[in-house]
């Protein structure tokens, strides 16, 4: 646990908690440079092993690099049939990079790594303002070695930009708490608004916390504080509203369908599928049920409850230092509880504590779609509280009750690490015993009123106990490739609502470890999406698939990544949980004379479409969007597209998710089967829509 780390550093600084920003010691900026350089280089290591990462977003990045209209709306294909089921801000960062450097996984994922380094730097800057350089550096270090943090800042999901903007909002708020200037409140609101354009309502979880803390601890008088918060709210509305208003007012027949909605509305998407539906589980068009299923069983997204962050699915991602962060919260409030109303040190503790508690409780009890990687949103708050608590415990170690709290934090951290490491007994089996023994020694040592000479090694031992497990999981994450819609950090412990995520296995080359063989435009072989959660990524970043080579379907054996029945996994035709894997013969067929058509092909569900699109660099229409359940296009619209010669092929042979079994996808599939002749091309059923029966 890191609550007592870097005592020598704190001894070299004379700043007092709550006295405002501290002056940098000679050691601080070199230490920060080492931290940021190590974070960036380690996250860049083996980056090519991730291949296309989440092909759903990779295809949208490809589309946005080909069409400015697709760029603005976040379309899944360059012909703008439908958008992804999120606003496009996170895509913009990657799309600009791809426009400059061409489409490959480095041009797409390196910006995410840079966002990770920026988040660590911003976390350091935020924490150090009230708690000193040592606390800031500890916070940055803890965040960087959190397994899910390392995972998501090497991936192309929206969470990377979301977390950066949430930290930026807290940074701006800490500046406002120092001097009460309007500009910091406006900047706070703008960060939240732009965060909304990354992942909609999730960013709003920190808004009540920011508001209440400033109302309580802001320097100006109450009336001015209220006016400033109203200004922050206006900035938030403007930062998000300009895009929302444009989309809503844009004629529906000249823009792409809003993916994830049932009425082609970004407002419905915000409040429904990506809003209240995530909380209560009533998600129209979802891939499956969430929450608890009677009698007391697990839903598709796992059991809800107060211990959810420690369970089999989430524990190894985020829970390592969660008990320590909660105890640091208690210590911070006890030590600063009687300070002045405007005390910046206590205010910062309240900010991070509110972030952690509100977001953690929502994640624990939300009954709708919940993925393990969502927990990356907890990492900055945990890291900040651990950094703040470390320095507070060290400075106040002469008090017996502080030593008891510090020892309790170390003991609970060691117990948590033992529990998490015991779930993967084949992964570094010696580590859990080492952590347990060292944890006992460190806990007992911290209870004693040790002189400084003895306290330093005890603190370092405590730091080792806390960081050993997450560092080991993070190194494993960096050494492995990750792809598909549900990536997980660290060694596979088996999860996903009582079942294993499709293809989420060790990178041992066994069944289900296969990567997507789709080649990037220009013939650059990039593996990685398919149905897998992890793919082989040894030194050099090889994916095990040579450029231009084709893959065959999985053999359907245990663990082959096919998931539940109904097209959930991958294979040649893909499915809702895995991208299609077209052979060279199919790629050649789709690209022949493709320029004569608006869409080279259409198929049900986005992940079935994106593998074809990434392999061919041609627009592929994803009927029904991500889950195949969006009513776009309707059968009548699809028939008009076919009759006007805008779609060349229809690709069948996959379940396509809910929409592939009923609704628009089913209607279109049935109409195609009745009016066109099927041919089989390497495991995929192909219909030439220019040659009716």
Secondary structure, 3 states (H helix, E strand, C coil): CCCCCCHHHHHCCCCCCCCCCCCCCHHHHHHHHHHHHHHHHHHHCCHHHHCCCCHHHHHHHHHHHHCHHHHHHCECCCCCCEECCCCCHHHHHHHHHHHHHCCCHHHHHHHHHHHHHHHHHHHHHHHHHHHCHHHHHHHHHHHHCCHHHHHHCCCCCCHHHHHHHHHHHHHHHHHHHHHCCHHHHHHHHHHHHHHHHHHHHHHHHHHHHHHHHHHHHCCCCHHHHHHHHHHHHHHHHHHHHHHHHHHHHCCHHHCCECCCCCCCCHHHHHHHHHHHHHHHCCCCCCCCCCCEECCCEECCCCCCCCCHHHCCCCHHHHHHHHHHHHHHHHHHHHHHCCCCCCCHHHHHHHHHHHHHHHHHHHHHHCCCCCCHHHHHHHHHHHHHHHHHHHHHHHHCCCCHHHHHHHHHHHHHHHHHHHHHHHCCCCCCHHHHHHHHHHHHHHHHHHCCCCCHHHHHHHHHHHHHHHHHHHHHHHHHHHHCEECCCCCCCCCCCCCCCCCCCCCCCCCCCCCCCCCCCCEECCCEECCCCCCCCEECCCCCCCCCCCCCCCCCCCCCCCCCCCCCCCCCCCCCCCECCECCCCCHHHHHHHHCCHHHCCEEEEEECHHHHHHHHHHHCCCEEEECCCCCCCCCCCHHHHHHHHHCCCEEEEECCCCCCHHHHCHHHHHHHHHHHHHEEEEEECCEEEEEEEEEC
